[in-house]
Amino acid sequence: MKFIETDAKIVEMIASIGKRSATLQADIHRAACSIFNRWCVGGDVSTAVKHLNMLLEQLPTMVRKNSFKEWGVSMGGLVWSTDGEFAYDKNKTKITVKQVQEAKAKAFWEFKPEPEYKATVLNDILIKAVKVAEKAMKDGIDSSKGDVIDAAQLTALKALIV
């Protein structure tokens, strides 16, 4: 990789990335909605599922694939198989013009918003661990399920919380 050497060229690259990413995102949505539309018009769910799986396979790693999967399942009435791909029930899976229009109106990246970034704060983790342990102790520890909470360790852990 050759580094960009000036601020102006970095800003130019950033603008280019923004433009290209918007185009790629729109192309993915257009392809997915076109698959739904062809299915609606032609009635061939097997080809639609095959094309959606092909599209999913071609999505770059930076794309929120889980959001795409949930969009396909929700908007198209498909299922997510144990084989890790879109699937359908031949007798039950149908698509309507209304579903196609709803899919068109709600892109997969808007369907399930990306979760907010959460910083790792050790104190918060410790507080949560103490609450879980205290609840387990209150409810009763079940060693037959593998529960192990040492009261002395819990006391020491509480002492670490700021």
C-alpha positions as a Python dict, from the first residue, in 0.01 Angstrom:
ca = {
    (1, 'M'): (0, 0, 0),
    (2, 'K'): (125, 342, -90),
    (3, 'F'): (33, 604, 169),
    (4, 'I'): (-139, 927, 72),
    (5, 'E'): (107, 1203, 143),
    (6, 'T'): (-92, 1526, 164),
    (7, 'D'): (-392, 1644, 360),
    (8, 'A'): (-563, 1758, 41),
    (9, 'K'): (-525, 1412, -115),
    (10, 'I'): (-655, 1246, 205),
    (11, 'V'): (-964, 1469, 199),
    (12, 'E'): (-1008, 1390, -171),
    (13, 'M'): (-987, 1016, -96),
    (14, 'I'): (-1240, 1045, 185),
    (15, 'A'): (-1487, 1223, -46),
    (16, 'S'): (-1432, 953, -309),
    (17, 'I'): (-1496, 677, -55),
    (18, 'G'): (-1820, 845, 50),
    (19, 'K'): (-1942, 866, -309),
    (20, 'R'): (-1841, 509, -398),
    (21, 'S'): (-1987, 362, -78),
    (22, 'A'): (-2321, 532, -138),
    (23, 'T'): (-2326, 389, -491),
    (24, 'L'): (-2233, 39, -371),
    (25, 'Q'): (-2495, 52, -96),
    (26, 'A'): (-2763, 161, -345),
    (27, 'D'): (-2656, -113, -589),
    (28, 'I'): (-2687, -382, -319),
    (29, 'H'): (-3034, -258, -226),
    (30, 'R'): (-3140, -240, -591),
    (31, 'A'): (-3020, -595, -655),
    (32, 'A'): (-3196, -733, -345),
    (33, 'C'): (-3523, -555, -423),
    (34, 'S'): (-3499, -665, -786),
    (35, 'I'): (-3469, -1024, -666),
    (36, 'F'): (-3786, -982, -461),
    (37, 'N'): (-3963, -816, -755),
    (38, 'R'): (-3868, -1095, -1000),
    (39, 'W'): (-3993, -1348, -747),
    (40, 'C'): (-4320, -1156, -706),
    (41, 'V'): (-4373, -1130, -1083),
    (42, 'G'): (-4257, -1480, -1178),
    (43, 'G'): (-4341, -1675, -863),
    (44, 'D'): (-4007, -1860, -855),
    (45, 'V'): (-3897, -1857, -492),
    (46, 'S'): (-3611, -2103, -550),
    (47, 'T'): (-3437, -1868, -795),
    (48, 'A'): (-3497, -1574, -562),
    (49, 'V'): (-3339, -1758, -270),
    (50, 'K'): (-3048, -1871, -488),
    (51, 'H'): (-2989, -1510, -600),
    (52, 'L'): (-3016, -1369, -247),
    (53, 'N'): (-2760, -1623, -126),
    (54, 'M'): (-2534, -1533, -419),
    (55, 'L'): (-2566, -1164, -335),
    (56, 'L'): (-2496, -1228, 32),
    (57, 'E'): (-2185, -1425, -59),
    (58, 'Q'): (-2055, -1133, -267),
    (59, 'L'): (-2108, -866, -2),
    (60, 'P'): (-1780, -723, 123),
    (61, 'T'): (-1686, -789, 484),
    (62, 'M'): (-1755, -426, 575),
    (63, 'V'): (-2126, -470, 498),
    (64, 'R'): (-2354, -547, 792),
    (65, 'K'): (-2448, -894, 673),
    (66, 'N'): (-2659, -984, 978),
    (67, 'S'): (-2878, -683, 908),
    (68, 'F'): (-2910, -799, 546),
    (69, 'K'): (-3009, -1147, 665),
    (70, 'E'): (-3274, -1014, 903),
    (71, 'W'): (-3406, -786, 628),
    (72, 'G'): (-3441, -1080, 388),
    (73, 'V'): (-3614, -1295, 647),
    (74, 'S'): (-3852, -1021, 760),
    (75, 'M'): (-3925, -852, 429),
    (76, 'G'): (-3938, -1165, 215),
    (77, 'G'): (-4084, -1412, 460),
    (78, 'L'): (-3780, -1635, 414),
    (79, 'V'): (-3607, -1838, 684),
    (80, 'W'): (-3244, -1856, 787),
    (81, 'S'): (-3136, -2217, 761),
    (82, 'T'): (-2906, -2414, 988),
    (83, 'D'): (-2679, -2434, 681),
    (84, 'G'): (-2621, -2060, 713),
    (85, 'E'): (-2818, -1937, 414),
    (86, 'F'): (-3159, -1814, 308),
    (87, 'A'): (-3416, -2089, 266),
    (88, 'Y'): (-3791, -2124, 214),
    (89, 'D'): (-4089, -2352, 256),
    (90, 'K'): (-4210, -2424, -98),
    (91, 'N'): (-4574, -2445, 11),
    (92, 'K'): (-4579, -2145, 245),
    (93, 'T'): (-4327, -1887, 128),
    (94, 'K'): (-4494, -1630, -96),
    (95, 'I'): (-4424, -1265, -167),
    (96, 'T'): (-4668, -986, -242),
    (97, 'V'): (-4639, -653, -421),
    (98, 'K'): (-4684, -489, -81),
    (99, 'Q'): (-4385, -679, 60),
    (100, 'V'): (-4171, -576, -238),
    (101, 'Q'): (-4270, -212, -189),
    (102, 'E'): (-4197, -230, 184),
    (103, 'A'): (-3857, -386, 113),
    (104, 'K'): (-3786, -113, -141),
    (105, 'A'): (-3881, 155, 113),
    (106, 'K'): (-3669, 17, 397),
    (107, 'A'): (-3311, -65, 305),
    (108, 'F'): (-3138, -337, 504),
    (109, 'W'): (-2895, -96, 670),
    (110, 'E'): (-3194, 100, 801),
    (111, 'F'): (-3392, -213, 890),
    (112, 'K'): (-3182, -291, 1193),
    (113, 'P'): (-2968, 5, 1295),
    (114, 'E'): (-2613, -65, 1393),
    (115, 'P'): (-2579, -72, 1772),
    (116, 'E'): (-2412, 222, 1939),
    (117, 'Y'): (-2046, 176, 2019),
    (118, 'K'): (-1998, 100, 2386),
    (119, 'A'): (-1666, 168, 2546),
    (120, 'T'): (-1522, -101, 2771),
    (121, 'V'): (-1533, 29, 3126),
    (122, 'L'): (-1393, -224, 3371),
    (123, 'N'): (-1584, -79, 3665),
    (124, 'D'): (-1915, -128, 3481),
    (125, 'I'): (-1823, -489, 3403),
    (126, 'L'): (-1738, -553, 3768),
    (127, 'I'): (-2064, -395, 3887),
    (128, 'K'): (-2260, -616, 3649),
    (129, 'A'): (-2069, -928, 3759),
    (130, 'V'): (-2138, -849, 4125),
    (131, 'K'): (-2510, -799, 4057),
    (132, 'V'): (-2532, -1131, 3871),
    (133, 'A'): (-2347, -1313, 4149),
    (134, 'E'): (-2556, -1152, 4424),
    (135, 'K'): (-2879, -1243, 4244),
    (136, 'A'): (-2760, -1602, 4201),
    (137, 'M'): (-2672, -1622, 4570),
    (138, 'K'): (-3011, -1476, 4666),
    (139, 'D'): (-3199, -1714, 4433),
    (140, 'G'): (-2989, -2009, 4545),
    (141, 'I'): (-2675, -2154, 4395),
    (142, 'D'): (-2731, -2476, 4205),
    (143, 'S'): (-2401, -2663, 4198),
    (144, 'S'): (-2565, -2939, 3990),
    (145, 'K'): (-2584, -2682, 3706),
    (146, 'G'): (-2224, -2582, 3757),
    (147, 'D'): (-2290, -2267, 3963),
    (148, 'V'): (-1984, -2172, 4166),
    (149, 'I'): (-1977, -1847, 4364),
    (150, 'D'): (-1728, -1809, 4643),
    (151, 'A'): (-1850, -1554, 4900),
    (152, 'A'): (-1493, -1445, 4982),
    (153, 'Q'): (-1416, -1383, 4614),
    (154, 'L'): (-1737, -1186, 4575),
    (155, 'T'): (-1644, -969, 4876),
    (156, 'A'): (-1298, -911, 4729),
    (157, 'L'): (-1452, -824, 4393),
    (158, 'K'): (-1684, -572, 4557),
    (159, 'A'): (-1382, -407, 4717),
    (160, 'L'): (-1235, -344, 4370),
    (161, 'I'): (-1534, -142, 4251),
    (162, 'V'): (-1467, 228, 4248),
}
